[in-house]
Amino acid sequence: MFHDGQINAQQGGASASLWLTDSIRNGGPDRRDWREKLRDWAEDVELVPDLGQRVGSFTWFRGLATCFGLCAAALYLSPGFHPLPGERQPLMAARQFDEVRSQMIMPLALGADSGRRMGPTDAVQPLRETPERPQIELRAQIGGSDSLSRALARAGVSSSDTATVTSLMAGDIGAGLKPGTPLDIVLGRRASQDVPRPLDKLAFRARLDLGIEIARVGGVLQVQRTAIHVDETPLRIQGVVGESLYRSARAAGAPPKAIQSFLRVVAQQVDLGSISAGDRYDIVTEYRRADTGDVEVGDLLFAGLHRASGRGIDMLKWTQDGRTQWFEASGVGQRRGVLSAPVAGRMSSSYGMRRHPILGYTRMHAGIDFAAAYGSPIYAATDGVVSYAGRHGGHGNYVRLEHGGGLATGYAHMSRIAASPGQRVRQGQVIGYVGSSGLSTGPHLHYELYRNGQTINPLSVRFTTTSQLAGRELAAFRARLAQLKSLRIGLPVQVAQKTAGSAATGK
């Protein structure tokens, strides 16, 4: 090991030997330029050492001194922080200052009031009241579960004008305006600020085929109805399934509502996962097109799926005996699915063994319980015939429905029965009301499902209802099916031409 002094001595000796060698090579004293000598010296001497290494050595102290020297030189040569001297400007007169202010730009957030403006003269007199605008034009919109009267009231229309408009439109809007319908409103000048502005004009679209404009003429509101021609030809779209049936149908121009209905109908017949690329779909839906370009998509009418491998599907929507359902091309209708909930409430107890809340011991709970408010309506889970309606032991007020195929449902603890034995009921029909009769601790519905007389879990059963068209009804069904399948694919010719013309004219 060598000490720092020995290392420096060796470095100094090496430098002397290098100088001596150069002198001998050059034939005498070193005659190089001073720049070359300084460059050679800088290569041998480490001017900027790393202060994190060899702490305490001669090289380290030399680097520390260099650092302090550079810092001192920077501070000595700094310009300082005192303000720079400038020429003092004389104060401007008020008139000159106003002239300068007119050229200023000040943010509005700071209360800007600069800019040139005319000064008031003797002709200017202060007003006692701020004058109102002669008219106010605004646009309101019908919201969800909203009405025309509420929308007008929010816009500031008086109750008397609202009542007049409602009476004028009683026969035109029927069940009400669709959510999102815009209302163009013009409010006129009022006599004083204590009363609402009078309604001068109101214009909106009552229906797809009817435009309404209400205006005040001679101080009286009068209505003008404008009939709009609507083409009700159904829309038919066909295509080939690609990566996804939904995406393929959307790319072909099918409305989202129609595709969703199509998938629900097809799912009742085949597994949607079995639909593969190359299958062809055929969609026919209600489609109303107005001359103004507005469109209204209705219900799905026909759903067809022609598969590359497997059974094809042709389903037509048809109404039989007041009930609308889907029928196959052969006239056979099937309705599949789980039994619908018999009451609007949450399931509070499931099927199986449990401790009875009144009897105090464990026994079989042969149904499911729905917690619901007292008096809530109870609905038939599916079509059936009432086989029992009356008092039934611990069930209290009880109704039993027979659905065919060995299936039956029971509804217990009713407060009141709304069905009679032998009555035929449809799915969703009210057969009673929630109560707490019999062995019950509170208002709820005890719902049971029977198969061949034995109770089973109601959540484990799927049902199928089959019906067959015949005679004249079957002939009418086939004629309607042929009519829809003969429709042109896409928009009708006259509508397509009109749409193209509107696009060409920019309207």
Sequence and secondary structure as in RCSB ss.txt:
>XXXX:A:sequence
MFHDGQINAQQGGASASLWLTDSIRNGGPDRRDWREKLRDWAEDVELVPDLGQRVGSFTWFRGLATCFGLCAAAL
YLSPGFHPLPGERQPLMAARQFDEVRSQMIMPLALGADSGRRMGPTDAVQPLRETPERPQIELRAQIGGSDSLSR
ALARAGVSSSDTATVTSLMAGDIGAGLKPGTPLDIVLGRRASQDVPRPLDKLAFRARLDLGIEIARVGGVLQVQR
TAIHVDETPLRIQGVVGESLYRSARAAGAPPKAIQSFLRVVAQQVDLGSISAGDRYDIVTEYRRADTGDVEVGDL
LFAGLHRASGRGIDMLKWTQDGRTQWFEASGVGQRRGVLSAPVAGRMSSSYGMRRHPILGYTRMHAGIDFAAAYG
SPIYAATDGVVSYAGRHGGHGNYVRLEHGGGLATGYAHMSRIAASPGQRVRQGQVIGYVGSSGLSTGPHLHYELY
RNGQTINPLSVRFTTTSQLAGRELAAFRARLAQLKSLRIGLPVQVAQKTAGSAATGK
>XXXX:A:secstr
   HHHHHHHHHHHHHHHHHHHHHHHTSS    HHHHHHHHHHHS SS  TTSSTTSHHHHHHHHHHHHHHHHHH
HH   SS           HHHHHHHHTT    GGGT   S      TT    SS    S EEEEEE  TT  HHH
HHHHTT  HHHHHHHHHHTTTTSTT   TT EEEEEE   SSTTS   EEEEEEEEETTEEEEEEEETTEEEEEE
EE  EE   EEEEEE  S HHHHHHHTT  HHHHHHHHHHHHTTS GGG  TT EEEEEEEEEEETTS EEEEEE
EEEEEE SSS  EEEEEEEETTEEEEEETTSEEEEEEE   SSSSEEEE SEEEE TTT SEEEE SEEEE  TT
 EEE SSSEEEEEEEE GGG EEEEEEEETTEEEEEEEEEEE   TT EE TT EEEEEB  SS SSSEEEEEEE
ETTEEE GGG EEEEEEE  HHHHHHHHHHHHHHHTS SBS HHHHHHHHHHHHHT 
